[in-house]
Amino acid sequence: MLKEQEAAEILANALARDSRNHVRRMSAIGLAKLGVHDHGKHLVDALTDRDPLVRRYAAEGLVKLDYKPAIPYLMFALEANIAGRDINKALMALTGQDFGFNHTANIIDRTEAVDRCFSWWAEHHLEFVKE
């Protein structure tokens, strides 16, 4: 049986490097299920994956791990609007804020919502920094 750290290394490597979408998806889910906060850094990297479902599962995993350092990365991922609905849900869960982002809205409305995210972050980021 694999130990947690060995499993985490295998999953993180597959998430970052495997060419198969389904393997990267399952790796994101698996890292979150391990429940180790520090594995959030691997999920953050997956927010730029070419597959929207990998991005979705990474965002959901960040919420499960309550990985607040991901907040600005989720904001950047929101700009791309790939898996925008799921990225927005994760951002709302981690910040407790609704910035009015709608993944089906026009580019102007989406950009305004993302700008509200970044403005809020500029004012509140210190609340999320650990001592």
Backbone as CSV, one residue per row, in Angstrom:
resi,resn,N_x,N_y,N_z,CA_x,CA_y,CA_z,C_x,C_y,C_z
1,MET,0.837,-1.171,0.000,0.000,0.000,0.000,0.887,1.242,0.000
2,LEU,0.533,2.243,-0.825,1.300,3.475,-0.913,1.088,4.345,0.316
3,LYS,2.123,4.986,0.743,2.000,5.972,1.804,1.507,7.270,1.180
4,GLU,0.944,8.123,2.012,0.357,9.372,1.518,1.361,10.187,0.708
5,GLN,2.575,10.333,1.192,3.561,11.146,0.490,3.924,10.544,-0.866
6,GLU,4.054,9.228,-0.930,4.341,8.577,-2.206,3.194,8.775,-3.184
7,ALA,1.979,8.617,-2.678,0.802,8.817,-3.524,0.744,10.249,-4.021
8,ALA,1.028,11.197,-3.148,0.993,12.613,-3.528,2.008,12.908,-4.631
9,GLU,3.190,12.346,-4.521,4.215,12.563,-5.545,3.788,12.004,-6.889
10,ILE,3.207,10.818,-6.873,2.741,10.197,-8.118,1.619,11.032,-8.736
11,LEU,0.664,11.443,-7.904,-0.459,12.237,-8.403,-0.004,13.601,-8.911
12,ALA,0.881,14.272,-8.187,1.371,15.586,-8.607,2.129,15.481,-9.929
13,ASN,2.926,14.444,-10.070,3.667,14.238,-11.313,2.706,13.986,-12.481
14,ALA,1.709,13.155,-12.258,0.736,12.871,-13.322,-0.064,14.119,-13.665
15,LEU,-0.431,14.890,-12.671,-1.188,16.115,-12.920,-0.388,17.093,-13.767
16,ALA,0.887,17.186,-13.515,1.734,18.135,-14.236,2.197,17.648,-15.603
17,ARG,2.319,16.319,-15.777,3.029,15.850,-16.967,2.305,14.844,-17.857
18,ASP,1.282,14.194,-17.341,0.649,13.153,-18.147,-0.079,13.775,-19.332
19,SER,0.012,13.155,-20.479,-0.623,13.699,-21.684,-2.112,13.391,-21.770
20,ARG,-2.575,12.461,-20.953,-3.983,12.056,-21.016,-4.836,12.904,-20.073
21,ASN,-5.873,13.515,-20.645,-6.748,14.385,-19.856,-7.353,13.663,-18.660
22,HIS,-7.834,12.445,-18.875,-8.515,11.745,-17.783,-7.563,11.421,-16.626
23,VAL,-6.311,11.199,-16.932,-5.340,10.936,-15.872,-5.086,12.213,-15.068
24,ARG,-4.970,13.336,-15.765,-4.778,14.602,-15.055,-6.008,14.949,-14.224
25,ARG,-7.186,14.671,-14.742,-8.425,14.926,-13.982,-8.441,14.109,-12.698
26,MET,-8.178,12.825,-12.828,-8.205,11.950,-11.655,-7.088,12.306,-10.666
27,SER,-5.982,12.790,-11.178,-4.884,13.200,-10.295,-5.288,14.420,-9.470
28,ALA,-5.977,15.367,-10.086,-6.460,16.541,-9.342,-7.436,16.114,-8.253
29,ILE,-8.340,15.236,-8.598,-9.314,14.740,-7.616,-8.595,14.004,-6.491
30,GLY,-7.632,13.164,-6.856,-6.897,12.375,-5.866,-6.098,13.239,-4.902
31,LEU,-5.432,14.264,-5.418,-4.673,15.149,-4.527,-5.589,15.824,-3.516
32,ALA,-6.756,16.239,-3.960,-7.703,16.879,-3.031,-8.201,15.876,-1.994
33,LYS,-8.441,14.649,-2.430,-8.950,13.631,-1.497,-7.931,13.262,-0.428
34,LEU,-6.661,13.439,-0.718,-5.655,13.177,0.304,-5.818,14.140,1.477
35,GLY,-6.373,15.311,1.191,-6.714,16.251,2.252,-5.554,16.996,2.877
36,VAL,-4.427,17.052,2.214,-3.248,17.733,2.756,-3.177,19.136,2.156
37,HIS,-3.276,20.128,3.019,-3.331,21.527,2.592,-2.215,21.890,1.623
38,ASP,-1.004,21.453,1.892,0.140,21.825,1.058,0.066,21.290,-0.370
39,HIS,-0.797,20.344,-0.621,-0.934,19.840,-1.990,-1.677,20.835,-2.875
40,GLY,-2.218,21.868,-2.268,-2.896,22.909,-3.036,-1.996,23.548,-4.072
41,LYS,-0.695,23.615,-3.790,0.220,24.242,-4.754,0.218,23.502,-6.091
42,HIS,0.022,22.194,-6.067,-0.039,21.430,-7.318,-1.344,21.714,-8.049
43,LEU,-2.404,21.888,-7.295,-3.702,22.186,-7.902,-3.715,23.585,-8.503
44,VAL,-3.023,24.511,-7.885,-2.918,25.867,-8.444,-2.311,25.804,-9.836
45,ASP,-1.261,25.029,-9.987,-0.618,24.906,-11.301,-1.581,24.368,-12.355
46,ALA,-2.514,23.533,-11.942,-3.459,22.926,-12.882,-4.560,23.886,-13.321
47,LEU,-4.631,25.064,-12.733,-5.637,26.042,-13.151,-5.380,26.579,-14.552
48,THR,-4.213,26.271,-15.107,-3.902,26.686,-16.476,-3.863,25.497,-17.441
49,ASP,-4.319,24.354,-16.998,-4.311,23.157,-17.849,-5.138,23.407,-19.105
50,ARG,-4.779,22.747,-20.180,-5.503,22.917,-21.447,-6.903,22.308,-21.412
51,ASP,-7.144,21.387,-20.483,-8.440,20.716,-20.385,-9.328,21.423,-19.356
52,PRO,-10.509,21.896,-19.755,-11.397,22.586,-18.814,-11.779,21.748,-17.598
53,LEU,-11.907,20.438,-17.757,-12.272,19.613,-16.611,-11.137,19.469,-15.605
54,VAL,-9.919,19.491,-16.065,-8.791,19.491,-15.128,-8.842,20.780,-14.315
55,ARG,-9.107,21.892,-14.989,-9.227,23.175,-14.278,-10.365,23.113,-13.251
56,ARG,-11.471,22.541,-13.665,-12.615,22.435,-12.750,-12.253,21.637,-11.502
57,TYR,-11.677,20.450,-11.696,-11.363,19.600,-10.559,-10.262,20.206,-9.688
58,ALA,-9.353,20.933,-10.309,-8.327,21.627,-9.525,-8.974,22.701,-8.652
59,ALA,-9.886,23.479,-9.232,-10.569,24.527,-8.470,-11.385,23.932,-7.330
60,GLU,-12.101,22.861,-7.615,-12.894,22.206,-6.569,-11.988,21.650,-5.470
61,GLY,-10.848,21.127,-5.866,-9.896,20.602,-4.891,-9.328,21.694,-4.003
62,LEU,-9.091,22.855,-4.574,-8.585,23.971,-3.777,-9.588,24.370,-2.705
63,VAL,-10.859,24.312,-3.038,-11.899,24.613,-2.051,-11.899,23.535,-0.974
64,LYS,-11.832,22.289,-1.396,-11.838,21.190,-0.428,-10.670,21.320,0.558
65,LEU,-9.523,21.761,0.061,-8.344,21.929,0.912,-8.335,23.280,1.635
66,ASP,-9.326,24.118,1.335,-9.400,25.483,1.884,-8.065,26.193,1.674
67,TYR,-7.571,26.118,0.451,-6.253,26.637,0.097,-6.371,28.091,-0.354
68,LYS,-6.376,28.981,0.609,-6.557,30.413,0.360,-5.429,31.046,-0.466
69,PRO,-4.199,30.543,-0.437,-3.176,31.129,-1.309,-3.545,31.052,-2.801
70,ALA,-4.545,30.260,-3.141,-4.957,30.130,-4.538,-5.838,31.271,-5.017
71,ILE,-6.304,32.116,-4.115,-7.280,33.145,-4.507,-6.807,33.989,-5.687
72,PRO,-5.621,34.586,-5.669,-5.245,35.397,-6.842,-5.089,34.567,-8.113
73,TYR,-4.687,33.317,-7.981,-4.544,32.452,-9.160,-5.913,32.108,-9.749
74,LEU,-6.889,31.940,-8.879,-8.256,31.720,-9.355,-8.761,32.953,-10.106
75,MET,-8.393,34.130,-9.633,-8.791,35.365,-10.322,-8.188,35.426,-11.716
76,PHE,-6.915,35.080,-11.831,-6.280,35.055,-13.144,-6.928,33.999,-14.039
77,ALA,-7.248,32.855,-13.466,-7.896,31.793,-14.245,-9.282,32.220,-14.688
78,LEU,-9.947,33.020,-13.870,-11.283,33.501,-14.213,-11.234,34.364,-15.471
79,GLU,-10.171,35.122,-15.638,-10.036,35.979,-16.815,-10.122,35.177,-18.112
80,ALA,-9.560,33.985,-18.114,-9.562,33.163,-19.327,-10.949,32.612,-19.638
81,ASN,-11.796,32.520,-18.620,-13.160,31.989,-18.750,-13.181,30.577,-19.329
82,ILE,-12.163,29.801,-19.029,-12.175,28.378,-19.348,-12.553,27.687,-18.046
83,ALA,-13.666,27.002,-18.048,-14.255,26.460,-16.821,-14.630,27.607,-15.881
84,GLY,-15.033,28.730,-16.472,-15.327,29.945,-15.720,-16.362,29.768,-14.631
85,ARG,-17.416,29.021,-14.911,-18.447,28.805,-13.895,-17.852,28.122,-12.669
86,ASP,-17.030,27.106,-12.885,-16.447,26.351,-11.776,-15.358,27.141,-11.054
87,ILE,-14.567,27.881,-11.797,-13.544,28.728,-11.187,-14.230,29.777,-10.308
88,ASN,-15.314,30.370,-10.817,-16.044,31.380,-10.059,-16.621,30.792,-8.770
89,LYS,-17.189,29.603,-8.845,-17.732,28.959,-7.641,-16.642,28.747,-6.595
90,ALA,-15.469,28.330,-7.043,-14.357,28.120,-6.115,-13.908,29.445,-5.506
91,LEU,-13.835,30.468,-6.334,-13.433,31.780,-5.848,-14.427,32.305,-4.815
92,MET,-15.703,32.129,-5.079,-16.732,32.561,-4.133,-16.621,31.783,-2.818
93,ALA,-16.358,30.498,-2.912,-16.255,29.675,-1.702,-15.054,30.075,-0.843
94,LEU,-13.924,30.382,-1.487,-12.719,30.720,-0.728,-12.719,32.155,-0.203
95,THR,-13.411,33.056,-0.900,-13.408,34.464,-0.473,-14.662,34.847,0.298
96,GLY,-15.749,34.110,0.096,-17.025,34.506,0.682,-17.651,35.682,-0.042
97,GLN,-17.174,35.974,-1.244,-17.637,37.130,-2.013,-18.233,36.697,-3.346
98,ASP,-19.235,37.458,-3.791,-19.786,37.278,-5.132,-19.454,38.536,-5.916
99,PHE,-18.597,38.408,-6.894,-18.144,39.550,-7.676,-19.004,39.796,-8.911
100,GLY,-20.056,39.015,-9.070,-20.971,39.199,-10.192,-20.490,38.608,-11.502
101,PHE,-19.571,37.665,-11.421,-19.058,37.045,-12.646,-20.086,36.061,-13.192
102,ASN,-20.331,36.153,-14.493,-21.214,35.226,-15.192,-20.459,34.719,-16.417
103,HIS,-20.178,33.437,-16.445,-19.360,32.887,-17.536,-20.014,33.007,-18.908
104,THR,-21.310,33.253,-18.966,-21.989,33.400,-20.253,-22.174,34.864,-20.656
105,ALA,-21.761,35.777,-19.811,-21.906,37.208,-20.109,-20.921,37.634,-21.193
106,ASN,-21.128,38.822,-21.700,-20.212,39.340,-22.719,-18.874,39.699,-22.080
107,ILE,-17.881,39.909,-22.903,-16.518,40.136,-22.437,-16.412,41.384,-21.557
108,ILE,-17.187,42.400,-21.840,-17.128,43.635,-21.051,-17.619,43.367,-19.628
109,ASP,-18.755,42.697,-19.501,-19.292,42.394,-18.171,-18.390,41.437,-17.398
110,ARG,-17.822,40.459,-18.095,-16.911,39.535,-17.427,-15.661,40.268,-16.941
111,THR,-15.135,41.145,-17.778,-13.942,41.910,-17.409,-14.218,42.805,-16.206
112,GLU,-15.379,43.431,-16.167,-15.731,44.272,-15.024,-15.807,43.439,-13.738
113,ALA,-16.355,42.247,-13.829,-16.432,41.376,-12.648,-15.035,40.966,-12.184
114,VAL,-14.169,40.635,-13.118,-12.796,40.267,-12.761,-12.078,41.468,-12.146
115,ASP,-12.313,42.651,-12.696,-11.720,43.857,-12.114,-12.188,44.057,-10.671
116,ARG,-13.466,43.770,-10.400,-13.971,43.856,-9.023,-13.238,42.863,-8.116
117,CYS,-12.951,41.674,-8.659,-12.185,40.677,-7.892,-10.838,41.238,-7.478
118,PHE,-10.117,41.772,-8.450,-8.773,42.263,-8.167,-8.792,43.484,-7.247
119,SER,-9.782,44.334,-7.390,-9.907,45.491,-6.493,-10.158,45.022,-5.065
120,TRP,-11.038,44.060,-4.922,-11.321,43.504,-3.598,-10.055,42.875,-3.013
121,TRP,-9.339,42.124,-3.822,-8.127,41.454,-3.362,-7.092,42.478,-2.900
122,ALA,-6.960,43.570,-3.623,-6.001,44.605,-3.243,-6.306,45.147,-1.848
123,GLU,-7.565,45.214,-1.498,-7.972,45.722,-0.191,-7.920,44.665,0.912
124,HIS,-8.091,43.400,0.581,-8.293,42.364,1.599,-7.225,41.276,1.644
125,HIS,-6.224,41.336,0.793,-5.273,40.219,0.714,-4.556,39.934,2.032
126,LEU,-4.324,40.944,2.828,-3.614,40.721,4.096,-4.420,39.870,5.068
127,GLU,-5.721,39.823,4.902,-6.570,38.995,5.750,-6.322,37.507,5.508
128,PHE,-5.716,37.177,4.373,-5.519,35.792,3.988,-4.079,35.328,4.143
129,VAL,-3.226,36.208,4.636,-1.821,35.877,4.830,-1.663,35.282,6.226
130,LYS,-1.039,34.130,6.284,-0.799,33.479,7.576,0.384,34.137,8.266
131,GLU,0.280,34.231,9.563,1.375,34.798,10.378,2.541,33.849,10.385
